[in-house]
Amino acid sequence: MPLFRRISKRGFSNFDFETRYSVVNLWQLDMFDDGSNVGIEQLIAAGLVANAKNRIKILGDGELTKKLTVTAHKFSKSAQQKITDIGGSAKVVA
């Protein structure tokens, strides 16, 4: 039997299994107090993340002027560099 007759015709949807990220930029983190710990709960409470089911990625768009300890699922290289240059720390949650 030919291959095109053996393969399903409906296709596969990865919608239920894909990893979704909520994006937070550095300029949005500047609203927190200097020296505070910014975690997933704080981002949800501040309204920066709408869906608690999504993972959180911090991007390096903008400038950060406060020393923060940021905890998220993923960081871009520029965001991690900018956070550590100010004196803060970027912690990755598994």
A tleap script that builds the chain and sets N, CA, C and O, in Angstrom:
source leaprc.protein.ff14SB
mol = sequence {
  NMET PRO LEU PHE ARG ARG ILE SER LYS ARG
  GLY PHE SER ASN PHE ASP PHE GLU THR ARG
  TYR SER VAL VAL ASN LEU TRP GLN LEU ASP
  MET PHE ASP ASP GLY SER ASN VAL GLY ILE
  GLU GLN LEU ILE ALA ALA GLY LEU VAL ALA
  ASN ALA LYS ASN ARG ILE LYS ILE LEU GLY
  ASP GLY GLU LEU THR LYS LYS LEU THR VAL
  THR ALA HIE LYS PHE SER LYS SER ALA GLN
  GLN LYS ILE THR ASP ILE GLY GLY SER ALA
  LYS VAL VAL CALA
}
set mol.1.N position { 0.851 -1.168 0.000 }
set mol.1.CA position { 0.000 0.000 0.000 }
set mol.1.C position { 0.904 1.241 0.000 }
set mol.1.O position { 1.882 1.276 0.747 }
set mol.2.N position { 0.609 2.241 -0.803 }
set mol.2.CA position { 1.433 3.445 -0.870 }
set mol.2.C position { 1.416 4.220 0.459 }
set mol.2.O position { 0.469 4.136 1.241 }
set mol.3.N position { 2.488 4.969 0.676 }
set mol.3.CA position { 2.662 5.707 1.920 }
set mol.3.C position { 1.565 6.755 2.123 }
set mol.3.O position { 1.090 6.931 3.245 }
set mol.4.N position { 1.162 7.442 1.079 }
set mol.4.CA position { 0.164 8.500 1.239 }
set mol.4.C position { -1.190 7.946 1.667 }
set mol.4.O position { -2.014 8.699 2.186 }
set mol.5.N position { -1.440 6.689 1.472 }
set mol.5.CA position { -2.695 6.086 1.915 }
set mol.5.C position { -2.604 5.593 3.360 }
set mol.5.O position { -3.628 5.403 4.016 }
set mol.6.N position { -1.386 5.387 3.857 }
set mol.6.CA position { -1.202 4.894 5.226 }
set mol.6.C position { -1.130 6.022 6.255 }
set mol.6.O position { -1.384 5.784 7.436 }
set mol.7.N position { -0.796 7.225 5.842 }
set mol.7.CA position { -0.668 8.361 6.757 }
set mol.7.C position { -2.040 8.975 6.994 }
set mol.7.O position { -2.857 9.069 6.078 }
set mol.8.N position { -2.284 9.391 8.231 }
set mol.8.CA position { -3.590 9.963 8.558 }
set mol.8.C position { -3.814 11.261 7.787 }
set mol.8.O position { -2.861 11.964 7.451 }
set mol.9.N position { -5.035 11.562 7.518 }
set mol.9.CA position { -5.382 12.728 6.705 }
set mol.9.C position { -5.786 13.938 7.539 }
set mol.9.O position { -5.940 15.029 6.990 }
set mol.10.N position { -5.958 13.780 8.821 }
set mol.10.CA position { -6.455 14.860 9.651 }
set mol.10.C position { -5.342 15.709 10.244 }
set mol.10.O position { -5.566 16.890 10.510 }
set mol.11.N position { -4.199 15.181 10.453 }
set mol.11.CA position { -3.100 15.967 10.983 }
set mol.11.C position { -2.980 15.865 12.490 }
set mol.11.O position { -3.767 15.191 13.156 }
set mol.12.N position { -1.988 16.543 13.004 }
set mol.12.CA position { -1.687 16.512 14.428 }
set mol.12.C position { -1.638 17.933 14.948 }
set mol.12.O position { -1.044 18.814 14.327 }
set mol.13.N position { -2.260 18.148 16.083 }
set mol.13.CA position { -2.247 19.468 16.701 }
set mol.13.C position { -1.423 19.385 17.987 }
set mol.13.O position { -1.662 18.529 18.838 }
set mol.14.N position { -0.469 20.274 18.109 }
set mol.14.CA position { 0.390 20.320 19.284 }
set mol.14.C position { -0.130 21.329 20.308 }
set mol.14.O position { 0.592 21.679 21.242 }
set mol.15.N position { -1.347 21.793 20.155 }
set mol.15.CA position { -1.887 22.862 20.996 }
set mol.15.C position { -1.894 22.486 22.479 }
set mol.15.O position { -1.562 23.318 23.323 }
set mol.16.N position { -2.260 21.267 22.803 }
set mol.16.CA position { -2.358 20.859 24.201 }
set mol.16.C position { -0.998 20.612 24.847 }
set mol.16.O position { -0.896 20.619 26.074 }
set mol.17.N position { 0.042 20.395 24.056 }
set mol.17.CA position { 1.327 19.984 24.590 }
set mol.17.C position { 2.439 21.014 24.452 }
set mol.17.O position { 3.533 20.813 24.978 }
set mol.18.N position { 2.177 22.115 23.752 }
set mol.18.CA position { 3.229 23.098 23.552 }
set mol.18.C position { 3.507 23.884 24.826 }
set mol.18.O position { 2.638 24.005 25.690 }
set mol.19.N position { 4.711 24.415 24.940 }
set mol.19.CA position { 5.098 25.222 26.084 }
set mol.19.C position { 4.806 26.680 25.758 }
set mol.19.O position { 5.329 27.228 24.788 }
set mol.20.N position { 3.967 27.300 26.577 }
set mol.20.CA position { 3.599 28.695 26.362 }
set mol.20.C position { 4.286 29.561 27.405 }
set mol.20.O position { 4.358 29.203 28.580 }
set mol.21.N position { 4.792 30.714 26.953 }
set mol.21.CA position { 5.493 31.640 27.833 }
set mol.21.C position { 4.758 32.971 27.868 }
set mol.21.O position { 4.299 33.471 26.842 }
set mol.22.N position { 4.656 33.533 29.062 }
set mol.22.CA position { 4.210 34.913 29.216 }
set mol.22.C position { 5.459 35.771 29.292 }
set mol.22.O position { 6.363 35.489 30.078 }
set mol.23.N position { 5.512 36.811 28.483 }
set mol.23.CA position { 6.717 37.629 28.349 }
set mol.23.C position { 6.615 38.855 29.244 }
set mol.23.O position { 5.599 39.551 29.259 }
set mol.24.N position { 7.698 39.108 29.996 }
set mol.24.CA position { 7.806 40.299 30.834 }
set mol.24.C position { 9.115 40.986 30.473 }
set mol.24.O position { 10.166 40.346 30.455 }
set mol.25.N position { 9.062 42.277 30.186 }
set mol.25.CA position { 10.258 43.034 29.841 }
set mol.25.C position { 10.867 43.672 31.085 }
set mol.25.O position { 10.201 43.820 32.110 }
set mol.26.N position { 12.137 44.044 30.981 }
set mol.26.CA position { 12.836 44.635 32.123 }
set mol.26.C position { 12.229 45.961 32.557 }
set mol.26.O position { 12.172 46.246 33.753 }
set mol.27.N position { 11.779 46.769 31.617 }
set mol.27.CA position { 11.207 48.059 32.002 }
set mol.27.C position { 9.939 47.874 32.822 }
set mol.27.O position { 9.568 48.767 33.584 }
set mol.28.N position { 9.268 46.740 32.685 }
set mol.28.CA position { 8.078 46.473 33.489 }
set mol.28.C position { 8.456 46.100 34.921 }
set mol.28.O position { 7.670 46.323 35.841 }
set mol.29.N position { 9.642 45.539 35.121 }
set mol.29.CA position { 10.091 45.156 36.458 }
set mol.29.C position { 10.530 46.354 37.282 }
set mol.29.O position { 10.720 46.234 38.492 }
set mol.30.N position { 10.691 47.494 36.654 }
set mol.30.CA position { 11.156 48.691 37.349 }
set mol.30.C position { 10.102 49.244 38.315 }
set mol.30.O position { 10.405 50.151 39.090 }
set mol.31.N position { 8.890 48.727 38.285 }
set mol.31.CA position { 7.832 49.189 39.173 }
set mol.31.C position { 7.977 48.644 40.597 }
set mol.31.O position { 7.359 49.167 41.524 }
set mol.32.N position { 8.786 47.600 40.776 }
set mol.32.CA position { 8.974 47.010 42.102 }
set mol.32.C position { 9.992 47.813 42.897 }
set mol.32.O position { 10.809 48.536 42.326 }
set mol.33.N position { 9.937 47.680 44.224 }
set mol.33.CA position { 10.838 48.421 45.113 }
set mol.33.C position { 12.266 47.900 44.993 }
set mol.33.O position { 12.490 46.749 44.619 }
set mol.34.N position { 13.215 48.754 45.310 }
set mol.34.CA position { 14.625 48.401 45.243 }
set mol.34.C position { 14.944 47.328 46.292 }
set mol.34.O position { 14.582 47.466 47.460 }
set mol.35.N position { 15.620 46.268 45.867 }
set mol.35.CA position { 16.025 45.199 46.764 }
set mol.35.C position { 14.964 44.148 47.021 }
set mol.35.O position { 15.166 43.281 47.872 }
set mol.36.N position { 13.855 44.189 46.329 }
set mol.36.CA position { 12.781 43.228 46.581 }
set mol.36.C position { 12.976 41.955 45.766 }
set mol.36.O position { 13.708 41.924 44.776 }
set mol.37.N position { 12.294 40.910 46.219 }
set mol.37.CA position { 12.281 39.637 45.506 }
set mol.37.C position { 11.069 39.623 44.586 }
set mol.37.O position { 9.938 39.817 45.030 }
set mol.38.N position { 11.314 39.395 43.311 }
set mol.38.CA position { 10.235 39.361 42.326 }
set mol.38.C position { 10.125 37.935 41.827 }
set mol.38.O position { 11.005 37.437 41.125 }
set mol.39.N position { 9.035 37.285 42.199 }
set mol.39.CA position { 8.779 35.915 41.783 }
set mol.39.C position { 7.524 35.835 40.943 }
set mol.39.O position { 6.979 36.848 40.504 }
set mol.40.N position { 7.084 34.626 40.731 }
set mol.40.CA position { 5.914 34.387 39.898 }
set mol.40.C position { 4.659 34.971 40.553 }
set mol.40.O position { 3.819 35.566 39.878 }
set mol.41.N position { 4.541 34.797 41.869 }
set mol.41.CA position { 3.364 35.309 42.569 }
set mol.41.C position { 3.295 36.832 42.517 }
set mol.41.O position { 2.214 37.403 42.368 }
set mol.42.N position { 4.445 37.486 42.637 }
set mol.42.CA position { 4.472 38.948 42.601 }
set mol.42.C position { 4.122 39.470 41.205 }
set mol.42.O position { 3.463 40.502 41.078 }
set mol.43.N position { 4.552 38.772 40.170 }
set mol.43.CA position { 4.235 39.180 38.800 }
set mol.43.C position { 2.746 39.044 38.509 }
set mol.43.O position { 2.163 39.873 37.811 }
set mol.44.N position { 2.137 37.996 39.047 }
set mol.44.CA position { 0.696 37.800 38.858 }
set mol.44.C position { -0.077 38.865 39.630 }
set mol.44.O position { -1.051 39.420 39.122 }
set mol.45.N position { 0.362 39.151 40.869 }
set mol.45.CA position { -0.324 40.151 41.691 }
set mol.45.C position { -0.218 41.554 41.092 }
set mol.45.O position { -1.133 42.366 41.238 }
set mol.46.N position { 0.904 41.838 40.416 }
set mol.46.CA position { 1.087 43.154 39.800 }
set mol.46.C position { 0.355 43.281 38.475 }
set mol.46.O position { 0.260 44.382 37.932 }
set mol.47.N position { -0.164 42.181 37.940 }
set mol.47.CA position { -0.899 42.216 36.683 }
set mol.47.C position { -0.017 42.122 35.454 }
set mol.47.O position { -0.486 42.363 34.342 }
set mol.48.N position { 1.260 41.774 35.628 }
set mol.48.CA position { 2.153 41.654 34.476 }
set mol.48.C position { 1.984 40.317 33.760 }
set mol.48.O position { 2.307 40.197 32.578 }
set mol.49.N position { 1.482 39.323 34.471 }
set mol.49.CA position { 1.227 38.004 33.896 }
set mol.49.C position { -0.246 37.697 34.105 }
set mol.49.O position { -0.738 37.729 35.233 }
set mol.50.N position { -0.944 37.400 33.025 }
set mol.50.CA position { -2.383 37.188 33.106 }
set mol.50.C position { -2.732 35.747 33.460 }
set mol.50.O position { -3.664 35.504 34.227 }
set mol.51.N position { -1.998 34.802 32.912 }
set mol.51.CA position { -2.342 33.404 33.073 }
set mol.51.C position { -1.289 32.713 33.920 }
set mol.51.O position { -0.113 32.701 33.556 }
set mol.52.N position { -1.689 32.139 35.038 }
set mol.52.CA position { -0.743 31.469 35.933 }
set mol.52.C position { -0.282 30.129 35.384 }
set mol.52.O position { 0.695 29.568 35.879 }
set mol.53.N position { -0.960 29.604 34.374 }
set mol.53.CA position { -0.573 28.316 33.798 }
set mol.53.C position { 0.637 28.439 32.877 }
set mol.53.O position { 1.378 27.474 32.693 }
set mol.54.N position { 0.837 29.615 32.303 }
set mol.54.CA position { 1.965 29.824 31.402 }
set mol.54.C position { 3.259 29.953 32.181 }
set mol.54.O position { 3.264 30.359 33.344 }
set mol.55.N position { 4.354 29.601 31.526 }
set mol.55.CA position { 5.664 29.826 32.106 }
set mol.55.C position { 6.047 31.276 31.842 }
set mol.55.O position { 5.456 31.925 30.980 }
set mol.56.N position { 7.026 31.786 32.573 }
set mol.56.CA position { 7.383 33.202 32.483 }
set mol.56.C position { 8.787 33.344 31.930 }
set mol.56.O position { 9.719 32.686 32.392 }
set mol.57.N position { 8.932 34.221 30.924 }
set mol.57.CA position { 10.229 34.527 30.344 }
set mol.57.C position { 10.482 36.021 30.489 }
set mol.57.O position { 9.626 36.844 30.166 }
set mol.58.N position { 11.672 36.356 30.980 }
set mol.58.CA position { 12.062 37.747 31.158 }
set mol.58.C position { 12.934 38.151 29.968 }
set mol.58.O position { 13.949 37.512 29.693 }
set mol.59.N position { 12.539 39.202 29.271 }
set mol.59.CA position { 13.297 39.702 28.126 }
set mol.59.C position { 14.041 40.978 28.508 }
set mol.59.O position { 13.656 41.668 29.453 }
set mol.60.N position { 15.095 41.288 27.779 }
set mol.60.CA position { 15.960 42.411 28.114 }
set mol.60.C position { 15.591 43.715 27.455 }
set mol.60.O position { 16.469 44.544 27.215 }
set mol.61.N position { 14.327 43.932 27.154 }
set mol.61.CA position { 13.886 45.168 26.514 }
set mol.61.C position { 13.749 46.253 27.575 }
set mol.61.O position { 13.016 46.078 28.549 }
set mol.62.N position { 14.438 47.360 27.398 }
set mol.62.CA position { 14.377 48.459 28.340 }
set mol.62.C position { 15.531 48.424 29.331 }
set mol.62.O position { 16.451 47.615 29.205 }
set mol.63.N position { 15.471 49.299 30.303 }
set mol.63.CA position { 16.528 49.404 31.311 }
set mol.63.C position { 15.956 49.126 32.693 }
set mol.63.O position { 14.791 49.412 32.967 }
set mol.64.N position { 16.776 48.575 33.540 }
set mol.64.CA position { 16.412 48.306 34.924 }
set mol.64.C position { 17.284 49.173 35.808 }
set mol.64.O position { 18.508 49.157 35.676 }
set mol.65.N position { 16.675 49.929 36.706 }
set mol.65.CA position { 17.435 50.858 37.540 }
set mol.65.C position { 17.486 50.423 38.999 }
set mol.65.O position { 18.114 51.099 39.814 }
set mol.66.N position { 16.841 49.311 39.349 }
set mol.66.CA position { 16.781 48.866 40.737 }
set mol.66.C position { 17.379 47.476 40.880 }
set mol.66.O position { 17.289 46.648 39.973 }
set mol.67.N position { 17.984 47.235 42.020 }
set mol.67.CA position { 18.587 45.939 42.314 }
set mol.67.C position { 17.478 44.983 42.755 }
set mol.67.O position { 16.874 45.172 43.810 }
set mol.68.N position { 17.214 43.957 41.944 }
set mol.68.CA position { 16.127 43.021 42.212 }
set mol.68.C position { 16.643 41.587 42.185 }
set mol.68.O position { 17.635 41.281 41.524 }
set mol.69.N position { 15.965 40.729 42.901 }
set mol.69.CA position { 16.177 39.289 42.796 }
set mol.69.C position { 14.981 38.742 42.034 }
set mol.69.O position { 13.876 38.676 42.573 }
set mol.70.N position { 15.194 38.353 40.790 }
set mol.70.CA position { 14.110 37.954 39.904 }
set mol.70.C position { 14.120 36.438 39.755 }
set mol.70.O position { 15.160 35.839 39.479 }
set mol.71.N position { 12.956 35.823 39.940 }
set mol.71.CA position { 12.787 34.382 39.785 }
set mol.71.C position { 11.780 34.136 38.671 }
set mol.71.O position { 10.641 34.599 38.745 }
set mol.72.N position { 12.197 33.405 37.635 }
set mol.72.CA position { 11.315 33.103 36.502 }
set mol.72.C position { 11.746 31.777 35.887 }
set mol.72.O position { 12.740 31.180 36.301 }
set mol.73.N position { 10.988 31.327 34.896 }
set mol.73.CA position { 11.289 30.062 34.244 }
set mol.73.C position { 12.415 30.172 33.228 }
set mol.73.O position { 13.164 29.220 33.011 }
set mol.74.N position { 12.529 31.346 32.605 }
set mol.74.CA position { 13.530 31.506 31.548 }
set mol.74.C position { 13.930 32.972 31.452 }
set mol.74.O position { 13.117 33.861 31.704 }
set mol.75.N position { 15.184 33.221 31.087 }
set mol.75.CA position { 15.707 34.573 30.906 }
set mol.75.C position { 16.416 34.641 29.559 }
set mol.75.O position { 17.044 33.676 29.123 }
set mol.76.N position { 16.306 35.791 28.909 }
set mol.76.CA position { 17.140 36.010 27.734 }
set mol.76.C position { 18.539 36.386 28.226 }
set mol.76.O position { 18.708 36.797 29.374 }
set mol.77.N position { 19.526 36.246 27.363 }
set mol.77.CA position { 20.905 36.540 27.766 }
set mol.77.C position { 21.068 38.007 28.139 }
set mol.77.O position { 21.763 38.332 29.102 }
set mol.78.N position { 20.428 38.891 27.380 }
set mol.78.CA position { 20.569 40.314 27.668 }
set mol.78.C position { 19.874 40.690 28.976 }
set mol.78.O position { 20.365 41.548 29.710 }
set mol.79.N position { 18.740 40.057 29.275 }
set mol.79.CA position { 18.046 40.346 30.527 }
set mol.79.C position { 18.860 39.877 31.718 }
set mol.79.O position { 18.977 40.587 32.716 }
set mol.80.N position { 19.416 38.694 31.614 }
set mol.80.CA position { 20.231 38.169 32.704 }
set mol.80.C position { 21.473 39.023 32.920 }
set mol.80.O position { 21.882 39.247 34.060 }
set mol.81.N position { 22.072 39.500 31.842 }
set mol.81.CA position { 23.259 40.349 31.936 }
set mol.81.C position { 22.927 41.689 32.583 }
set mol.81.O position { 23.681 42.170 33.430 }
set mol.82.N position { 21.806 42.295 32.193 }
set mol.82.CA position { 21.422 43.593 32.740 }
set mol.82.C position { 21.065 43.490 34.222 }
set mol.82.O position { 21.369 44.397 34.998 }
set mol.83.N position { 20.424 42.397 34.615 }
set mol.83.CA position { 20.055 42.215 36.026 }
set mol.83.C position { 21.305 42.038 36.880 }
set mol.83.O position { 21.397 42.622 37.960 }
set mol.84.N position { 22.261 41.250 36.421 }
set mol.84.CA position { 23.472 41.022 37.207 }
set mol.84.C position { 24.403 42.228 37.187 }
set mol.84.O position { 25.146 42.431 38.147 }
set mol.85.N position { 24.390 43.032 36.131 }
set mol.85.CA position { 25.221 44.240 36.082 }
set mol.85.C position { 24.794 45.262 37.130 }
set mol.85.O position { 25.631 45.984 37.674 }
set mol.86.N position { 23.506 45.325 37.412 }
set mol.86.CA position { 22.990 46.281 38.411 }
set mol.86.C position { 23.310 45.798 39.830 }
set mol.86.O position { 23.373 46.599 40.763 }
set mol.87.N position { 23.510 44.498 39.986 }
set mol.87.CA position { 23.782 43.944 41.314 }
set mol.87.C position { 22.711 42.998 41.795 }
set mol.87.O position { 22.785 42.494 42.915 }
set mol.88.N position { 21.724 42.751 40.974 }
set mol.88.CA position { 20.654 41.825 41.326 }
set mol.88.C position { 21.026 40.405 40.934 }
set mol.88.O position { 22.157 40.132 40.533 }
set mol.89.N position { 20.063 39.510 41.055 }
set mol.89.CA position { 20.316 38.125 40.668 }
set mol.89.C position { 19.106 37.588 39.906 }
set mol.89.O position { 17.967 37.987 40.146 }
set mol.90.N position { 19.387 36.683 38.993 }
set mol.90.CA position { 18.356 36.046 38.181 }
set mol.90.C position { 18.367 34.560 38.482 }
set mol.90.O position { 19.346 33.869 38.197 }
set mol.91.N position { 17.277 34.066 39.059 }
set mol.91.CA position { 17.168 32.657 39.435 }
set mol.91.C position { 16.182 31.972 38.514 }
set mol.91.O position { 15.101 32.492 38.236 }
set mol.92.N position { 16.573 30.786 38.041 }
set mol.92.CA position { 15.731 30.020 37.124 }
set mol.92.C position { 14.975 28.968 37.922 }
set mol.92.O position { 15.569 28.209 38.688 }
set mol.93.N position { 13.646 28.931 37.732 }
set mol.93.CA position { 12.794 27.917 38.349 }
set mol.93.C position { 12.701 26.757 37.374 }
set mol.93.O position { 12.512 26.965 36.175 }
set mol.94.N position { 12.829 25.563 37.867 }
set mol.94.CA position { 12.766 24.382 36.993 }
set mol.94.C position { 11.381 24.087 36.525 }
set mol.94.O position { 11.171 23.126 35.785 }
savepdb mol mol.pdb
quit
